[in-house]
């Protein structure tokens, strides 16, 4: 589930040139609105003790991927929590103005493993349905986030309408 608002990206681009402080304030407000989602996502990442053989994980996560002695994608709850971020973008290459992402590779594996059948996916799917963290955090807070974002977007649209009326007159 995602919220789509037609014209927001172009409106924010106009604001960047006409009133950059309004655009900055919109992104600041949006991050504040999305904070409950970020906080819940951080709480949903499971604890796994990497020092134990199976570290409270399903059997598929207990393998060490360490070619040449360097562990690849070691999952730690603390790094998964630190990786949760809100990204803002007005780039044509990105699909969203606001995105909730996790920069930690192992946390991404925990989140989405299971789209292709394999032993790890089978073990994680027995543990919890997918998506496991980020989407669930958004869906639990969707009503509140969408209503607050609507108010924020309406304020931005009203400001841009005032600017265009001033320029036209």
Secondary structure, DSSP 8 states (H G I E B T S, - for coil): -----TTHHHHHHHHHHH-HHHHHHHHHHHHHHHHHHHHHHHHHS----TTSSSTTS-GGG-----GGG--SS---HHHHHHTEEEEE---TTSS-SEEEEE--HHHHHHHHTTSS-SHHHHHHHHH--SS-SHHHHHHHHHHHHHHHHHHHHHHHHHHHHHHHHHHH-
